[in-house]
């Protein structure tokens, strides 16, 4: 039996209901990313090192 993924939403989720962002989760050995407005749709997965590189690049923007 697998453990359910624990999704985390950014503290910068936007106004209103706070659902205008992406959510991330550790799905070892990957990081999963989904749209918080449509959580049942497609999920992107990245190897952890690739996600770290993407995250650093986005922070630099």
PDBQT receptor file of N, H, CA, C and O in Angstrom, charges set to zero:
ATOM      1  N   UNK A   1       0.845  -1.174   0.000  1.00  0.00    +0.000 N 
ATOM      2  CA  UNK A   1       0.000   0.000   0.000  1.00  0.00    +0.000 C 
ATOM      3  C   UNK A   1       0.891   1.237   0.000  1.00  0.00    +0.000 C 
ATOM      4  O   UNK A   1       1.822   1.330   0.800  1.00  0.00    +0.000 OA
ATOM      5  N   UNK A   2       0.613   2.182  -0.888  1.00  0.00    +0.000 N 
ATOM      6  H   UNK A   2      -0.144   2.106  -1.538  1.00  0.00    +0.000 HD
ATOM      7  CA  UNK A   2       1.437   3.381  -0.971  1.00  0.00    +0.000 C 
ATOM      8  C   UNK A   2       0.847   4.511  -0.132  1.00  0.00    +0.000 C 
ATOM      9  O   UNK A   2      -0.357   4.572   0.117  1.00  0.00    +0.000 OA
ATOM     10  N   UNK A   3       1.737   5.396   0.291  1.00  0.00    +0.000 N 
ATOM     11  H   UNK A   3       2.715   5.346   0.089  1.00  0.00    +0.000 HD
ATOM     12  CA  UNK A   3       1.325   6.549   1.085  1.00  0.00    +0.000 C 
ATOM     13  C   UNK A   3       0.814   7.636   0.150  1.00  0.00    +0.000 C 
ATOM     14  O   UNK A   3       1.455   7.896  -0.868  1.00  0.00    +0.000 OA
ATOM     15  N   UNK A   4      -0.316   8.286   0.447  1.00  0.00    +0.000 N 
ATOM     16  H   UNK A   4      -0.837   8.075   1.274  1.00  0.00    +0.000 HD
ATOM     17  CA  UNK A   4      -0.816   9.357  -0.413  1.00  0.00    +0.000 C 
ATOM     18  C   UNK A   4       0.181  10.524  -0.463  1.00  0.00    +0.000 C 
ATOM     19  O   UNK A   4       0.873  10.815   0.512  1.00  0.00    +0.000 OA
ATOM     20  N   UNK A   5       0.232  11.166  -1.603  1.00  0.00    +0.000 N 
ATOM     21  H   UNK A   5      -0.331  10.930  -2.395  1.00  0.00    +0.000 HD
ATOM     22  CA  UNK A   5       1.113  12.320  -1.775  1.00  0.00    +0.000 C 
ATOM     23  C   UNK A   5       0.567  13.481  -0.955  1.00  0.00    +0.000 C 
ATOM     24  O   UNK A   5      -0.636  13.742  -0.956  1.00  0.00    +0.000 OA
ATOM     25  N   UNK A   6       1.457  14.174  -0.256  1.00  0.00    +0.000 N 
ATOM     26  H   UNK A   6       2.434  13.962  -0.255  1.00  0.00    +0.000 HD
ATOM     27  CA  UNK A   6       1.088  15.354   0.527  1.00  0.00    +0.000 C 
ATOM     28  C   UNK A   6       1.423  16.599  -0.284  1.00  0.00    +0.000 C 
ATOM     29  O   UNK A   6       2.594  16.960  -0.407  1.00  0.00    +0.000 OA
ATOM     30  N   UNK A   7       0.424  17.250  -0.831  1.00  0.00    +0.000 N 
ATOM     31  H   UNK A   7      -0.527  16.958  -0.731  1.00  0.00    +0.000 HD
ATOM     32  CA  UNK A   7       0.620  18.433  -1.660  1.00  0.00    +0.000 C 
ATOM     33  C   UNK A   7       0.819  19.663  -0.792  1.00  0.00    +0.000 C 
ATOM     34  O   UNK A   7       0.195  19.805   0.260  1.00  0.00    +0.000 OA
ATOM     35  N   UNK A   8       1.712  20.564  -1.251  1.00  0.00    +0.000 N 
ATOM     36  H   UNK A   8       2.219  20.449  -2.105  1.00  0.00    +0.000 HD
ATOM     37  CA  UNK A   8       1.985  21.821  -0.542  1.00  0.00    +0.000 C 
ATOM     38  C   UNK A   8       1.745  22.980  -1.493  1.00  0.00    +0.000 C 
ATOM     39  O   UNK A   8       2.183  22.962  -2.643  1.00  0.00    +0.000 OA
ATOM     40  N   UNK A   9       1.049  23.978  -0.998  1.00  0.00    +0.000 N 
ATOM     41  H   UNK A   9       0.693  23.992  -0.064  1.00  0.00    +0.000 HD
ATOM     42  CA  UNK A   9       0.746  25.168  -1.784  1.00  0.00    +0.000 C 
ATOM     43  C   UNK A   9       1.634  26.308  -1.307  1.00  0.00    +0.000 C 
ATOM     44  O   UNK A   9       1.940  26.421  -0.120  1.00  0.00    +0.000 OA
ATOM     45  N   UNK A  10       2.037  27.138  -2.237  1.00  0.00    +0.000 N 
ATOM     46  H   UNK A  10       1.788  27.047  -3.201  1.00  0.00    +0.000 HD
ATOM     47  CA  UNK A  10       2.876  28.288  -1.907  1.00  0.00    +0.000 C 
ATOM     48  C   UNK A  10       2.153  29.241  -0.967  1.00  0.00    +0.000 C 
ATOM     49  O   UNK A  10       0.931  29.378  -1.022  1.00  0.00    +0.000 OA
ATOM     50  N   UNK A  11       2.919  29.894  -0.108  1.00  0.00    +0.000 N 
ATOM     51  H   UNK A  11       3.912  29.783  -0.063  1.00  0.00    +0.000 HD
ATOM     52  CA  UNK A  11       2.336  30.929   0.756  1.00  0.00    +0.000 C 
ATOM     53  C   UNK A  11       1.991  32.172  -0.061  1.00  0.00    +0.000 C 
ATOM     54  O   UNK A  11       1.308  33.067   0.437  1.00  0.00    +0.000 OA
ATOM     55  N   UNK A  12       2.451  32.236  -1.297  1.00  0.00    +0.000 N 
ATOM     56  H   UNK A  12       3.006  31.509  -1.702  1.00  0.00    +0.000 HD
ATOM     57  CA  UNK A  12       2.136  33.354  -2.215  1.00  0.00    +0.000 C 
ATOM     58  C   UNK A  12       1.072  32.901  -3.197  1.00  0.00    +0.000 C 
ATOM     59  O   UNK A  12       1.243  33.051  -4.407  1.00  0.00    +0.000 OA
ATOM     60  N   UNK A  13      -0.009  32.357  -2.700  1.00  0.00    +0.000 N 
ATOM     61  H   UNK A  13      -0.148  32.235  -1.717  1.00  0.00    +0.000 HD
ATOM     62  CA  UNK A  13      -1.035  31.741  -3.539  1.00  0.00    +0.000 C 
ATOM     63  C   UNK A  13      -1.971  32.729  -4.217  1.00  0.00    +0.000 C 
ATOM     64  O   UNK A  13      -2.813  32.322  -5.018  1.00  0.00    +0.000 OA
ATOM     65  N   UNK A  14      -1.849  33.977  -3.926  1.00  0.00    +0.000 N 
ATOM     66  H   UNK A  14      -1.165  34.308  -3.276  1.00  0.00    +0.000 HD
ATOM     67  CA  UNK A  14      -2.742  34.953  -4.537  1.00  0.00    +0.000 C 
ATOM     68  C   UNK A  14      -3.930  35.236  -3.637  1.00  0.00    +0.000 C 
ATOM     69  O   UNK A  14      -4.096  34.620  -2.584  1.00  0.00    +0.000 OA
ATOM     70  N   UNK A  15      -4.745  36.171  -4.067  1.00  0.00    +0.000 N 
ATOM     71  H   UNK A  15      -4.611  36.672  -4.923  1.00  0.00    +0.000 HD
ATOM     72  CA  UNK A  15      -5.904  36.577  -3.267  1.00  0.00    +0.000 C 
ATOM     73  C   UNK A  15      -7.082  35.639  -3.436  1.00  0.00    +0.000 C 
ATOM     74  O   UNK A  15      -6.948  34.536  -3.966  1.00  0.00    +0.000 OA
ATOM     75  N   UNK A  16      -8.217  36.086  -2.988  1.00  0.00    +0.000 N 
ATOM     76  H   UNK A  16      -8.326  36.982  -2.558  1.00  0.00    +0.000 HD
ATOM     77  CA  UNK A  16      -9.443  35.293  -3.093  1.00  0.00    +0.000 C 
ATOM     78  C   UNK A  16      -9.346  34.026  -2.281  1.00  0.00    +0.000 C 
ATOM     79  O   UNK A  16      -9.009  34.060  -1.097  1.00  0.00    +0.000 OA
ATOM     80  N   UNK A  17      -9.639  32.912  -2.913  1.00  0.00    +0.000 N 
ATOM     81  H   UNK A  17      -9.913  32.884  -3.874  1.00  0.00    +0.000 HD
ATOM     82  CA  UNK A  17      -9.603  31.627  -2.229  1.00  0.00    +0.000 C 
ATOM     83  C   UNK A  17      -8.188  31.051  -2.152  1.00  0.00    +0.000 C 
ATOM     84  O   UNK A  17      -7.986  29.977  -1.585  1.00  0.00    +0.000 OA
ATOM     85  N   UNK A  18      -7.215  31.757  -2.715  1.00  0.00    +0.000 N 
ATOM     86  H   UNK A  18      -7.379  32.629  -3.176  1.00  0.00    +0.000 HD
ATOM     87  CA  UNK A  18      -5.838  31.297  -2.642  1.00  0.00    +0.000 C 
ATOM     88  C   UNK A  18      -5.545  30.083  -3.483  1.00  0.00    +0.000 C 
ATOM     89  O   UNK A  18      -4.691  29.271  -3.125  1.00  0.00    +0.000 OA
ATOM     90  N   UNK A  19      -6.250  29.939  -4.616  1.00  0.00    +0.000 N 
ATOM     91  H   UNK A  19      -6.943  30.598  -4.907  1.00  0.00    +0.000 HD
ATOM     92  CA  UNK A  19      -6.039  28.750  -5.437  1.00  0.00    +0.000 C 
ATOM     93  C   UNK A  19      -5.386  29.070  -6.781  1.00  0.00    +0.000 C 
ATOM     94  O   UNK A  19      -5.430  28.246  -7.695  1.00  0.00    +0.000 OA
ATOM     95  N   UNK A  20      -4.789  30.233  -6.913  1.00  0.00    +0.000 N 
ATOM     96  H   UNK A  20      -4.753  30.902  -6.171  1.00  0.00    +0.000 HD
ATOM     97  CA  UNK A  20      -4.178  30.639  -8.176  1.00  0.00    +0.000 C 
ATOM     98  C   UNK A  20      -2.681  30.359  -8.154  1.00  0.00    +0.000 C 
ATOM     99  O   UNK A  20      -1.877  31.286  -8.256  1.00  0.00    +0.000 OA
ATOM    100  N   UNK A  21      -2.304  29.114  -8.023  1.00  0.00    +0.000 N 
ATOM    101  H   UNK A  21      -2.957  28.361  -7.939  1.00  0.00    +0.000 HD
ATOM    102  CA  UNK A  21      -0.885  28.776  -7.995  1.00  0.00    +0.000 C 
ATOM    103  C   UNK A  21      -0.700  27.306  -8.326  1.00  0.00    +0.000 C 
ATOM    104  O   UNK A  21      -1.648  26.588  -8.646  1.00  0.00    +0.000 OA
ATOM    105  N   UNK A  22       0.539  26.890  -8.240  1.00  0.00    +0.000 N 
ATOM    106  H   UNK A  22       1.309  27.473  -7.981  1.00  0.00    +0.000 HD
ATOM    107  CA  UNK A  22       0.840  25.475  -8.390  1.00  0.00    +0.000 C 
ATOM    108  C   UNK A  22       1.067  24.869  -7.014  1.00  0.00    +0.000 C 
ATOM    109  O   UNK A  22       1.350  25.569  -6.042  1.00  0.00    +0.000 OA
ATOM    110  N   UNK A  23       0.939  23.576  -6.960  1.00  0.00    +0.000 N 
ATOM    111  H   UNK A  23       0.709  23.008  -7.750  1.00  0.00    +0.000 HD
ATOM    112  CA  UNK A  23       1.226  22.832  -5.744  1.00  0.00    +0.000 C 
ATOM    113  C   UNK A  23       2.349  21.853  -6.062  1.00  0.00    +0.000 C 
ATOM    114  O   UNK A  23       2.459  21.369  -7.188  1.00  0.00    +0.000 OA
ATOM    115  N   UNK A  24       3.171  21.568  -5.076  1.00  0.00    +0.000 N 
ATOM    116  H   UNK A  24       3.081  21.962  -4.161  1.00  0.00    +0.000 HD
ATOM    117  CA  UNK A  24       4.269  20.625  -5.261  1.00  0.00    +0.000 C 
ATOM    118  C   UNK A  24       4.195  19.546  -4.190  1.00  0.00    +0.000 C 
ATOM    119  O   UNK A  24       3.641  19.752  -3.110  1.00  0.00    +0.000 OA
ATOM    120  N   UNK A  25       4.762  18.401  -4.513  1.00  0.00    +0.000 N 
ATOM    121  H   UNK A  25       5.212  18.234  -5.390  1.00  0.00    +0.000 HD
ATOM    122  CA  UNK A  25       4.785  17.285  -3.568  1.00  0.00    +0.000 C 
ATOM    123  C   UNK A  25       6.000  16.421  -3.837  1.00  0.00    +0.000 C 
ATOM    124  O   UNK A  25       6.428  16.270  -4.981  1.00  0.00    +0.000 OA
ATOM    125  N   UNK A  26       6.551  15.854  -2.777  1.00  0.00    +0.000 N 
ATOM    126  H   UNK A  26       6.203  15.976  -1.847  1.00  0.00    +0.000 HD
ATOM    127  CA  UNK A  26       7.630  14.898  -2.916  1.00  0.00    +0.000 C 
ATOM    128  C   UNK A  26       7.015  13.544  -3.239  1.00  0.00    +0.000 C 
ATOM    129  O   UNK A  26       6.223  13.006  -2.465  1.00  0.00    +0.000 OA
ATOM    130  N   UNK A  27       7.385  13.009  -4.379  1.00  0.00    +0.000 N 
ATOM    131  H   UNK A  27       8.029  13.446  -5.007  1.00  0.00    +0.000 HD
ATOM    132  CA  UNK A  27       6.949  11.676  -4.802  1.00  0.00    +0.000 C 
ATOM    133  C   UNK A  27       8.225  10.911  -5.139  1.00  0.00    +0.000 C 
ATOM    134  O   UNK A  27       8.524  10.628  -6.299  1.00  0.00    +0.000 OA
ATOM    135  N   UNK A  28       8.969  10.585  -4.074  1.00  0.00    +0.000 N 
ATOM    136  H   UNK A  28       8.727  10.814  -3.131  1.00  0.00    +0.000 HD
ATOM    137  CA  UNK A  28      10.340  10.071  -4.173  1.00  0.00    +0.000 C 
ATOM    138  C   UNK A  28      10.494   9.060  -5.296  1.00  0.00    +0.000 C 
ATOM    139  O   UNK A  28       9.715   8.110  -5.368  1.00  0.00    +0.000 OA
ATOM    140  N   UNK A  29      11.467   9.231  -6.169  1.00  0.00    +0.000 N 
ATOM    141  H   UNK A  29      12.100  10.003  -6.110  1.00  0.00    +0.000 HD
ATOM    142  CA  UNK A  29      12.567  10.194  -6.180  1.00  0.00    +0.000 C 
ATOM    143  C   UNK A  29      12.276  11.422  -7.050  1.00  0.00    +0.000 C 
ATOM    144  O   UNK A  29      13.203  12.032  -7.581  1.00  0.00    +0.000 OA
ATOM    145  N   UNK A  30      11.042  11.777  -7.197  1.00  0.00    +0.000 N 
ATOM    146  H   UNK A  30      10.288  11.280  -6.766  1.00  0.00    +0.000 HD
ATOM    147  CA  UNK A  30      10.662  12.905  -8.043  1.00  0.00    +0.000 C 
ATOM    148  C   UNK A  30       9.944  13.982  -7.239  1.00  0.00    +0.000 C 
ATOM    149  O   UNK A  30       9.539  13.774  -6.095  1.00  0.00    +0.000 OA
ATOM    150  N   UNK A  31       9.802  15.144  -7.882  1.00  0.00    +0.000 N 
ATOM    151  H   UNK A  31      10.131  15.312  -8.811  1.00  0.00    +0.000 HD
ATOM    152  CA  UNK A  31       8.955  16.208  -7.365  1.00  0.00    +0.000 C 
ATOM    153  C   UNK A  31       7.772  16.303  -8.323  1.00  0.00    +0.000 C 
ATOM    154  O   UNK A  31       7.961  16.412  -9.534  1.00  0.00    +0.000 OA
ATOM    155  N   UNK A  32       6.576  16.262  -7.795  1.00  0.00    +0.000 N 
ATOM    156  H   UNK A  32       6.423  16.173  -6.811  1.00  0.00    +0.000 HD
ATOM    157  CA  UNK A  32       5.358  16.358  -8.600  1.00  0.00    +0.000 C 
ATOM    158  C   UNK A  32       4.829  17.786  -8.509  1.00  0.00    +0.000 C 
ATOM    159  O   UNK A  32       4.908  18.426  -7.460  1.00  0.00    +0.000 OA
ATOM    160  N   UNK A  33       4.285  18.274  -9.631  1.00  0.00    +0.000 N 
ATOM    161  H   UNK A  33       4.221  17.754 -10.483  1.00  0.00    +0.000 HD
ATOM    162  CA  UNK A  33       3.760  19.637  -9.716  1.00  0.00    +0.000 C 
ATOM    163  C   UNK A  33       2.384  19.560 -10.370  1.00  0.00    +0.000 C 
ATOM    164  O   UNK A  33       2.198  18.862 -11.367  1.00  0.00    +0.000 OA
ATOM    165  N   UNK A  34       1.417  20.290  -9.793  1.00  0.00    +0.000 N 
ATOM    166  H   UNK A  34       1.569  20.857  -8.983  1.00  0.00    +0.000 HD
ATOM    167  CA  UNK A  34       0.079  20.326 -10.388  1.00  0.00    +0.000 C 
ATOM    168  C   UNK A  34      -0.521  21.719 -10.236  1.00  0.00    +0.000 C 
ATOM    169  O   UNK A  34      -0.062  22.518  -9.420  1.00  0.00    +0.000 OA
ATOM    170  N   UNK A  35      -1.539  21.997 -11.022  1.00  0.00    +0.000 N 
ATOM    171  H   UNK A  35      -1.912  21.347 -11.685  1.00  0.00    +0.000 HD
ATOM    172  CA  UNK A  35      -2.264  23.262 -10.967  1.00  0.00    +0.000 C 
ATOM    173  C   UNK A  35      -3.280  23.172  -9.834  1.00  0.00    +0.000 C 
ATOM    174  O   UNK A  35      -4.109  22.262  -9.813  1.00  0.00    +0.000 OA
ATOM    175  N   UNK A  36      -3.222  24.109  -8.896  1.00  0.00    +0.000 N 
ATOM    176  H   UNK A  36      -2.549  24.848  -8.913  1.00  0.00    +0.000 HD
ATOM    177  CA  UNK A  36      -4.121  24.043  -7.742  1.00  0.00    +0.000 C 
ATOM    178  C   UNK A  36      -5.581  24.263  -8.117  1.00  0.00    +0.000 C 
ATOM    179  O   UNK A  36      -6.475  23.854  -7.376  1.00  0.00    +0.000 OA
ATOM    180  N   UNK A  37      -5.836  24.902  -9.257  1.00  0.00    +0.000 N 
ATOM    181  H   UNK A  37      -5.110  25.234  -9.859  1.00  0.00    +0.000 HD
ATOM    182  CA  UNK A  37      -7.223  25.132  -9.688  1.00  0.00    +0.000 C 
ATOM    183  C   UNK A  37      -7.866  23.878 -10.267  1.00  0.00    +0.000 C 
ATOM    184  O   UNK A  37      -9.086  23.722 -10.225  1.00  0.00    +0.000 OA
ATOM    185  N   UNK A  38      -7.039  22.984 -10.808  1.00  0.00    +0.000 N 
ATOM    186  H   UNK A  38      -6.047  23.111 -10.842  1.00  0.00    +0.000 HD
ATOM    187  CA  UNK A  38      -7.541  21.742 -11.399  1.00  0.00    +0.000 C 
ATOM    188  C   UNK A  38      -6.673  20.568 -10.940  1.00  0.00    +0.000 C 
ATOM    189  O   UNK A  38      -5.942  19.988 -11.742  1.00  0.00    +0.000 OA
ATOM    190  N   UNK A  39      -6.751  20.219  -9.664  1.00  0.00    +0.000 N 
ATOM    191  H   UNK A  39      -7.346  20.690  -9.013  1.00  0.00    +0.000 HD
ATOM    192  CA  UNK A  39      -5.847  19.208  -9.103  1.00  0.00    +0.000 C 
ATOM    193  C   UNK A  39      -6.037  17.792  -9.649  1.00  0.00    +0.000 C 
ATOM    194  O   UNK A  39      -5.151  16.953  -9.482  1.00  0.00    +0.000 OA
ATOM    195  N   UNK A  40      -7.153  17.510 -10.289  1.00  0.00    +0.000 N 
ATOM    196  H   UNK A  40      -7.873  18.191 -10.424  1.00  0.00    +0.000 HD
ATOM    197  CA  UNK A  40      -7.363  16.162 -10.807  1.00  0.00    +0.000 C 
ATOM    198  C   UNK A  40      -6.840  15.997 -12.229  1.00  0.00    +0.000 C 
ATOM    199  O   UNK A  40      -6.876  14.895 -12.778  1.00  0.00    +0.000 OA
ATOM    200  N   UNK A  41      -6.360  17.073 -12.825  1.00  0.00    +0.000 N 
ATOM    201  H   UNK A  41      -6.332  17.968 -12.379  1.00  0.00    +0.000 HD
ATOM    202  CA  UNK A  41      -5.808  16.986 -14.181  1.00  0.00    +0.000 C 
ATOM    203  C   UNK A  41      -4.352  16.543 -14.130  1.00  0.00    +0.000 C 
ATOM    204  O   UNK A  41      -3.891  16.027 -13.112  1.00  0.00    +0.000 OA
ATOM    205  N   UNK A  42      -3.654  16.738 -15.192  1.00  0.00    +0.000 N 
ATOM    206  H   UNK A  42      -4.029  17.157 -16.019  1.00  0.00    +0.000 HD
ATOM    207  CA  UNK A  42      -2.283  16.241 -15.350  1.00  0.00    +0.000 C 
ATOM    208  C   UNK A  42      -1.333  16.734 -14.261  1.00  0.00    +0.000 C 
ATOM    209  O   UNK A  42      -1.444  17.857 -13.770  1.00  0.00    +0.000 OA
ATOM    210  N   UNK A  43      -0.415  15.873 -13.908  1.00  0.00    +0.000 N 
ATOM    211  H   UNK A  43      -0.325  14.960 -14.308  1.00  0.00    +0.000 HD
ATOM    212  CA  UNK A  43       0.639  16.177 -12.942  1.00  0.00    +0.000 C 
ATOM    213  C   UNK A  43       1.970  16.055 -13.677  1.00  0.00    +0.000 C 
ATOM    214  O   UNK A  43       2.214  15.072 -14.377  1.00  0.00    +0.000 OA
ATOM    215  N   UNK A  44       2.822  17.052 -13.516  1.00  0.00    +0.000 N 
ATOM    216  H   UNK A  44       2.624  17.851 -12.947  1.00  0.00    +0.000 HD
ATOM    217  CA  UNK A  44       4.171  16.982 -14.068  1.00  0.00    +0.000 C 
ATOM    218  C   UNK A  44       5.090  16.421 -12.999  1.00  0.00    +0.000 C 
ATOM    219  O   UNK A  44       4.948  16.748 -11.821  1.00  0.00    +0.000 OA
ATOM    220  N   UNK A  45       6.031  15.577 -13.400  1.00  0.00    +0.000 N 
ATOM    221  H   UNK A  45       6.146  15.311 -14.357  1.00  0.00    +0.000 HD
ATOM    222  CA  UNK A  45       7.013  15.073 -12.444  1.00  0.00    +0.000 C 
ATOM    223  C   UNK A  45       8.413  15.389 -12.966  1.00  0.00    +0.000 C 
ATOM    224  O   UNK A  45       8.691  15.294 -14.161  1.00  0.00    +0.000 OA
ATOM    225  N   UNK A  46       9.277  15.763 -12.039  1.00  0.00    +0.000 N 
ATOM    226  H   UNK A  46       9.052  15.841 -11.068  1.00  0.00    +0.000 HD
ATOM    227  CA  UNK A  46      10.654  16.102 -12.353  1.00  0.00    +0.000 C 
ATOM    228  C   UNK A  46      11.572  15.306 -11.434  1.00  0.00    +0.000 C 
ATOM    229  O   UNK A  46      11.257  15.127 -10.258  1.00  0.00    +0.000 OA
ATOM    230  N   UNK A  47      12.709  14.821 -11.954  1.00  0.00    +0.000 N 
ATOM    231  H   UNK A  47      12.964  14.967 -12.910  1.00  0.00    +0.000 HD
ATOM    232  CA  UNK A  47      13.708  14.283 -11.034  1.00  0.00    +0.000 C 
ATOM    233  C   UNK A  47      14.099  15.401 -10.058  1.00  0.00    +0.000 C 
ATOM    234  O   UNK A  47      14.166  16.565 -10.454  1.00  0.00    +0.000 OA
ATOM    235  N   UNK A  48      14.351  15.069  -8.822  1.00  0.00    +0.000 N 
ATOM    236  H   UNK A  48      14.297  14.123  -8.501  1.00  0.00    +0.000 HD
ATOM    237  CA  UNK A  48      14.617  16.081  -7.802  1.00  0.00    +0.000 C 
ATOM    238  C   UNK A  48      15.712  17.065  -8.201  1.00  0.00    +0.000 C 
ATOM    239  O   UNK A  48      15.518  18.265  -8.008  1.00  0.00    +0.000 OA
ATOM    240  N   UNK A  49      16.862  16.628  -8.751  1.00  0.00    +0.000 N 
ATOM    241  H   UNK A  49      17.019  15.653  -8.908  1.00  0.00    +0.000 HD
ATOM    242  CA  UNK A  49      17.887  17.613  -9.138  1.00  0.00    +0.000 C 
ATOM    243  C   UNK A  49      17.408  18.567 -10.241  1.00  0.00    +0.000 C 
ATOM    244  O   UNK A  49      17.758  19.747 -10.229  1.00  0.00    +0.000 OA
ATOM    245  N   UNK A  50      16.619  18.072 -11.182  1.00  0.00    +0.000 N 
ATOM    246  H   UNK A  50      16.334  17.114 -11.193  1.00  0.00    +0.000 HD
ATOM    247  CA  UNK A  50      16.109  18.928 -12.250  1.00  0.00    +0.000 C 
ATOM    248  C   UNK A  50      15.128  19.956 -11.689  1.00  0.00    +0.000 C 
ATOM    249  O   UNK A  50      15.128  21.110 -12.117  1.00  0.00    +0.000 OA
ATOM    250  N   UNK A  51      14.298  19.547 -10.739  1.00  0.00    +0.000 N 
ATOM    251  H   UNK A  51      14.298  18.609 -10.391  1.00  0.00    +0.000 HD
ATOM    252  CA  UNK A  51      13.362  20.492 -10.136  1.00  0.00    +0.000 C 
ATOM    253  C   UNK A  51      14.109  21.567  -9.360  1.00  0.00    +0.000 C 
ATOM    254  O   UNK A  51      13.723  22.735  -9.388  1.00  0.00    +0.000 OA
ATOM    255  N   UNK A  52      15.178  21.180  -8.666  1.00  0.00    +0.000 N 
ATOM    256  H   UNK A  52      15.492  20.231  -8.642  1.00  0.00    +0.000 HD
ATOM    257  CA  UNK A  52      15.975  22.160  -7.919  1.00  0.00    +0.000 C 
ATOM    258  C   UNK A  52      16.568  23.199  -8.865  1.00  0.00    +0.000 C 
ATOM    259  O   UNK A  52      16.590  24.387  -8.545  1.00  0.00    +0.000 OA
ATOM    260  N   UNK A  53      17.046  22.761 -10.022  1.00  0.00    +0.000 N 
ATOM    261  H   UNK A  53      17.028  21.796 -10.282  1.00  0.00    +0.000 HD
ATOM    262  CA  UNK A  53      17.589  23.690 -11.017  1.00  0.00    +0.000 C 
ATOM    263  C   UNK A  53      16.490  24.607 -11.534  1.00  0.00    +0.000 C 
ATOM    264  O   UNK A  53      16.702  25.814 -11.651  1.00  0.00    +0.000 OA
ATOM    265  N   UNK A  54      15.323  24.058 -11.844  1.00  0.00    +0.000 N 
ATOM    266  H   UNK A  54      15.151  23.078 -11.749  1.00  0.00    +0.000 HD
ATOM    267  CA  UNK A  54      14.192  24.864 -12.308  1.00  0.00    +0.000 C 
ATOM    268  C   UNK A  54      13.783  25.880 -11.249  1.00  0.00    +0.000 C 
ATOM    269  O   UNK A  54      13.538  27.043 -11.570  1.00  0.00    +0.000 OA
ATOM    270  N   UNK A  55      13.709  25.462 -10.012  1.00  0.00    +0.000 N 
ATOM    271  H   UNK A  55      13.908  24.517  -9.751  1.00  0.00    +0.000 HD
ATOM    272  CA  UNK A  55      13.298  26.342  -8.910  1.00  0.00    +0.000 C 
ATOM    273  C   UNK A  55      14.275  27.509  -8.762  1.00  0.00    +0.000 C 
ATOM    274  O   UNK A  55      13.857  28.659  -8.628  1.00  0.00    +0.000 OA
ATOM    275  N   UNK A  56      15.564  27.213  -8.786  1.00  0.00    +0.000 N 
ATOM    276  H   UNK A  56      15.903  26.278  -8.895  1.00  0.00    +0.000 HD
ATOM    277  CA  UNK A  56      16.567  28.287  -8.683  1.00  0.00    +0.000 C 
ATOM    278  C   UNK A  56      16.449  29.254  -9.853  1.00  0.00    +0.000 C 
ATOM    279  O   UNK A  56      16.571  30.464  -9.665  1.00  0.00    +0.000 OA
ATOM    280  N   UNK A  57      16.216  28.744 -11.052  1.00  0.00    +0.000 N 
ATOM    281  H   UNK A  57      16.117  27.761 -11.205  1.00  0.00    +0.000 HD
ATOM    282  CA  UNK A  57      16.071  29.607 -12.230  1.00  0.00    +0.000 C 
ATOM    283  C   UNK A  57      14.847  30.508 -12.094  1.00  0.00    +0.000 C 
ATOM    284  O   UNK A  57      14.902  31.684 -12.452  1.00  0.00    +0.000 OA
ATOM    285  N   UNK A  58      13.743  29.965 -11.580  1.00  0.00    +0.000 N 
ATOM    286  H   UNK A  58      13.699  29.010 -11.290  1.00  0.00    +0.000 HD
ATOM    287  CA  UNK A  58      12.532  30.776 -11.399  1.00  0.00    +0.000 C 
ATOM    288  C   UNK A  58      12.723  31.843 -10.324  1.00  0.00    +0.000 C 
ATOM    289  O   UNK A  58      12.187  32.945 -10.441  1.00  0.00    +0.000 OA
ATOM    290  N   UNK A  59      13.480  31.521  -9.283  1.00  0.00    +0.000 N 
ATOM    291  H   UNK A  59      13.915  30.626  -9.188  1.00  0.00    +0.000 HD
ATOM    292  CA  UNK A  59      13.745  32.505  -8.234  1.00  0.00    +0.000 C 
ATOM    293  C   UNK A  59      14.566  33.677  -8.765  1.00  0.00    +0.000 C 
ATOM    294  O   UNK A  59      14.451  34.796  -8.265  1.00  0.00    +0.000 OA
ATOM    295  N   UNK A  60      15.387  33.422  -9.770  1.00  0.00    +0.000 N 
ATOM    296  H   UNK A  60      15.480  32.514 -10.176  1.00  0.00    +0.000 HD
ATOM    297  CA  UNK A  60      16.258  34.466 -10.319  1.00  0.00    +0.000 C 
ATOM    298  C   UNK A  60      15.518  35.422 -11.244  1.00  0.00    +0.000 C 
ATOM    299  O   UNK A  60      16.047  36.477 -11.596  1.00  0.00    +0.000 OA
ATOM    300  N   UNK A  61      14.299  35.063 -11.640  1.00  0.00    +0.000 N 
ATOM    301  H   UNK A  61      13.870  34.207 -11.354  1.00  0.00    +0.000 HD
ATOM    302  CA  UNK A  61      13.521  35.908 -12.571  1.00  0.00    +0.000 C 
ATOM    303  C   UNK A  61      12.943  37.098 -11.853  1.00  0.00    +0.000 C 
ATOM    304  O   UNK A  61      12.261  37.919 -12.467  1.00  0.00    +0.000 OA
TER     305      UNK A  61
